[in-house]
């Protein structure tokens, strides 16, 4: 049965089942604060690139969708000088950057979304009317030119990866004391060379269940600490214990070591009294891949099967052969295979290993057994076919799987626009899914 979106806090003063406690909404209802402050790879690179108004205007002019409005708007902002001083703004450079971003957003918002011919409009910049207002704002904000998405380092460029990984981790730095102040107990645990964070919310359903979360980041970015804030909020919604695995990153580690880190944490949980049937594996993007791949790995190694698996926008196949990898290549506003995913995949696994089911889990033998799976994705991401194909593989083998796809939503939309109806519905469905399969 389909569930409606979670109610807003004002409707129940924080007492609704599965609702967020007071003070946990997104900042201004905006993206990234509900699940975790997770900048896209593109925004992380832009932070390292000093703002230059002339260069930005030149890039706008070169775009096939360019107009004179961005230049006019930026010139107007520059003429006005700095914005009034505050704790976050006050310098001319910050003011100009703010105005340039506002100009880009203005142009995107002025782009026709009513009566326009989708076939003639740029797929990359297209903003459909069929999605929520929050979704439209997100697509308008991040829509632009694929040419500005930066290229990641070569797989063997360890120094290049190290620099970018440090910058990405710094961008997601989280104050542990502040997280604990939000009504969760947080502990960091070391086992067999890998660490993990264990989160227990106030009001925990003490049935022995635990959700093992594997963060995204193309196998090469982010860490468990950066996901603490968001997973603490989900722990409140699910009313369940969540464990965040701090697995090693590629290219310093390859897929056997990284999947081994995840299995080591699950073994430690089992040694502490957890039961496999009470464990759920959950991940987004690359973390979704790891959730499925390590489930297959644990089964193949005789460890048994967890009670459930849930994924957001997972990568199920390293080969670039699926339908939406091509058909949505110019429509995905966040990910580029050529500029990002390919090098990250090569950093994680040599091409000769790409068909291995612990690397590309869509090739797994699901007839040998697999837990119930909830597979969520959006229609605006090149990885949509990965979710569809995984669903088909599980179903064809006689397994239980639900493919939950959201109109017009981009990659990991649940974290991009957490307060949107689509995201609330997706999270509510996850809660119901865990309640059903972890309570057995």
N, C-alpha and C positions, 0 to 999 in steps of 0.2 A: 504494500500500500504506500502510495506516495505521501510524504509528509509535507506540510506547509513550512515556510521559512520560520526560523526561530523568532519569537517576539522581541521587540525592542525593550531595553531595560525600563524605560519610562512606563511601559504598559504593566509591569508587574513588580517594579521596585526591586529587581534582582532576585526575586524568589521563584521565578519560573524554572521548571525542570529543564536543565540543559542551557539556561540563559547565563550570560556573563554577569559577574558581580559588579557592583558599582565601581566606576573608574577604569573599566577595562575596555571601553569602546576605542575604536581607532581615533587617532588624533584628528579632530575635525571630520570624522567619518572618512578619512582618506586611506590610501593603500598602505600596506606594509606594516601597520602597527598591531593588527590583530594576531597574525601568525608569527611574524618576525620581521624586523627591519631588514629586508632582503633587497638590496639594489640589484637591478639587472646587470649582467656583465657589461652591457653598453653604458649604463650610468656609472659603473665603477671606473671605466676607462675615461669617461668624460671628466670625472673628478680630478684625474691626473693631468688633464689638459687645460692650461690656463685659458681663461675666457678672452676672446679677441673679437670685438664687434665687427671689424671689417672682414675678418675671415668668415665669421658666421653669415654676414650678409652676402658675401661672395658665394658661399655654399648654397644659400637659399636661391640666389640668382641662377646658379647652374642646375638646380633641380628642375625637372620638366613641369613641376607644379608651381614654379616660382611666380611671384607677383611682386609688385613694388610695395605692397603693404608692410612686409616685415621690415624693409629698410626704413620706410616712413616711421613705423612705430618705434624702431630702435633709435632713430635720430631724435624723435620726440622725447624719448626717455632720457637720452644723453643730455639733451638741452635742459631738461628739468633739473639735472643734477641729482645728488644723492637723496634717497628717501629719508624721512625723519629717523633719527637715531633710535635704536632699540637694542635689546640684548643680542639680537641676531643680525641686525642690519645697521648700516651706518657709514660704510665706506662707499666711495664712488664705484669701485670695482664690483662690489656686491650689488649695488643698485642697478648697474648696467646689466649684470648677469640676470637679475630678476626681471628687468624690462625685456631683455631678449627672449627669455623663456616665456614671458607673458605674450610677447608678440607672436611667437611660434604657436602658442596655444590659441591665440585669437584667430590666426589664419586657419588653424585646424577646425575651430568651432564655426567659422564662417563658411567652411567648405560645405557645399550643398549635400544634405542628407535626406532631402525630401524631393521626390520627383526626378532625381538624377538617375542616369542609366548605369547600373552597376557594371555592365560590360565595358563601358567607356571610361568609367572612373578608375583611378589607380586602386588595384586590389590592396596594396599595402596601406593606403590612407583611407580606405572605405570604412565608414561608420554606419552600421545598420540601425534602422529604427526599431528593429524587432527585439532589442535587448534593453536592459534597464538603463536608467539615466546614469547610474554609476559606471556601467559598462561603456556607454557612449563616451563619457568623459575620459575614461582611461584610454580608449582607443584613439580619441582625438589628441590626447596628451602625448602618447608614445608613437603615434603615426608619424612617418617622415620618409626619409630616403634610406633604403637598404645600404647605400654606398657608405654611410657614416658608421655602420656597425664595424668595429675594429676586428682585425684578424688576430687570433691568439698565437702565441709562440709556437715554433716547431716542436714536435714531441720530445726531441732530445735536448732542448734548450732549458736545462735545469735552472740556470740563473734567472732566465726570463720568467719561468713559472714561479720561482721562489719570490721574486719581487711582486708579481701580481697577487700571489696568494697572501702575502703579508698585507698588501693594500686592501684586499677583499675582507680579510679577517678584521682589520682595524675599522673598516666601515661598519661592521656588525658587532662591535664591542658592546658587551652587556654588563651592567652593574648587578652582580649577584645578590647583594644586599637588597637592592630595589626590587628584584624579582621575588625574593623571600617575603618582602613586605606586602606583597599582593595576595597573601593567603595560601602559600604553598611551601612545603618543606623540600629543600633541594640539597642533595648530597652528591659529591663527586667520588667515584669508586674506580680503583685500578685493579685490573685482572689480566694476567697473561700477556702483559705488554700493551694492553689497550685500556683506555679509560672510557667511562660513560657517566652521564648525569642521570640521577634518579629523582623524579619529581612526583610528589604526592600532594594533591590539593586538599584543602579543608572540605569536608563533606564527601570524602572518598568512599566509593562503593567497595567495601572490604570483602571481595569475593575471590581474592587471589589472582585476579586478572592483571595483565600488564601489556601496554602497547609499546612495542619497540619501534622507535622512530629513526629513520635514516634520512639525513638532510640531503637536499639537492646541491647543485653546483658543478654539474658536468664532470664529476669525479675528481675535479682539480681545484675546487674552490670551497671556502667556508669551513666551519667547524661546529662542534656540538654546542659550545658556549654561545655562539651567535644565534642559535635556535632556541635558547632557553626561554626568552620572554614569550615567544609565540606558542611554544609547546606548553608552557605553564597555563596559558589561557585556554588552550584546547583541553588540558587536563581538567580544568574547571567545567568546561562544557560536557566532556565525556564522564566526568566524575570518576576517573580511573587514573591509575599510576601510569606515567609515561617515562620510558627510558630513552635517552638520546645517545646514540653510539658515536664516539669521537674517532671514527675510522681514519686511517692514514689516507693521504691524498696522492694521486698520480701527479707527475711521473716518478716521484721518489719511491712509490710502491705500485705494484701492478695488481691486476685483478685477483690472483690467488691469495695475495697477502690481505687485500682489502676485504674480500668476502670472508677470509679467515678471521679478520677482526670482528666482524658481525657475529659469526658463529661462536667465537670465544665468549662474547658477552652473553649470548643466549645460554651457553653451557654454564656460565657463572650464575645466571638466574635460576637455572634448574638445580644447581648445587645448593642454592639458598632456599629451595622448597617450592619454586614455581613449577607449574605443570604445563606441558606443551599445549594442551587443549585450551589453556587459559591465556595463551600468548597470541597477540596479533602483531603481524609485521606490517609496517606502514611507512611509505616514503613518497617523496615527490621528485619528479624529473629523474635525475640519476639515482636518487634515493629510492624511487619506485622500482627502477631496474634492480637495485640491490635487494629490495624487499622480496621480489619474486625469485631472483637468482639464488639468494641464500636459502630461501625456502626449499628450492630444488636441491641445493647442496646439502642441507641438513637431512633431507629425505634420502639422498643418495649415500650419505655417510652413516645411515642407520639411526639418526638422532630422533626421527619421528617428524610429524607435521604439526605446525602451529594451528590454532583454532580458526584463524582468519588472516586474510591479506587484503590490504587496501592501498591503492595507488592514485596519485595525482599526476597526470601528464607524463607518464613514464616513457623511458627509452627501452623498447623491447627488442630491437634489432639494430645492430651496428651498421649493417649494410644500408646504403642509401637507395634502396630499390622500391620501397613502398609507395603507394599512390600519392598520399598527401605530402610526402617529401618533395614531390615535383609540383603537384597541382596547387599546393598552398605555399610554395617557396617564396612567391612574391607577395603573399598576403599575411604571413606571420610577422608581427611587429616587434618581436623580441628575439627570435632565434634565427641564425643563419647556419646551415650545415657547412657550407664552404668556408666561412670565416671563423666559425667557432667550434661546432660540434666535431668536425672531422679530426682536427688536431687534438682535441680533448680525448676523443675515443682512442686515437693512436697512442696518446700518453698513457692511457689506462690498459690497453690490450693491443698486442701486435696483430696485424691484419690476419695472420694465419690462424688466430684464435677466435676470430669474430663469430664463427658458426658454433662455438661451444655454448651449450645451454646455460652455463654459469656466467657467460658474457652477454649473450643474446638469448634471454630466456624464452622468447617465442618459439625457439627450436627445441624446447624441453619435451620430454615424454610425459605428458600429463595423465596418461592412462595408468601410470604407476601410482597415482594418488596426488591430490593437491587440495588444499583447504578451500572453503568458499572465498570468492574474491569479489571485491567491489572496485571497479575500474572507472575512474572519473577523468574526463578530458573536455576540451572545448573545441568548437568547430573552426577556430581561428589559429590553429597551431600545426606546424608541419609534423608533429609527432602524433597527430590524431590516428593515423593508420596503425601506429604501434599499439595503441589501446584497443582498436578494433581487432587487430590480428591476434593479440593475446587472448581477448575474449573468445574469439572463434576457436582458437587452439584448445582452450580449456573446455569449452562446451562440446567440441567435436570428440573429445576424449571421455565424455560422460561426466565431467566435473560441473560444479556449480559456480556460475559467474554472473555478475550484473554489469553491463556496460551503461554508464551514466554520463551522457554527453550534453553539454550546455551550449545553446545557440550563441554564436558570436564571441565566445569567451576565449581569451588567449592563454598562453602557457601559465600554469599554476595560478589561475585567476583567483583562487580562494585566498591566496596571500596578497595579491595585488589590490583587490577591492573587497576586503573582508566584510564590509557592511552592506554590500549589494545583495539583492534578493537571491541571485544565483548562488552566491557564496554561502549565504545562510542556509539555503536549501541543501546545498552539497554537504555542509557540515552536519546538519540535522540528519541527513541520510546516513552519514558515517556513524553517528552516535547510535542510531537505531540498528545499524548493521552490527556494530560491536556488541550492543545489548543482546541481540539475538544469538550471536555465535560464540560469545565468550561466557555466556551464562549456562551453557550446556553441561 
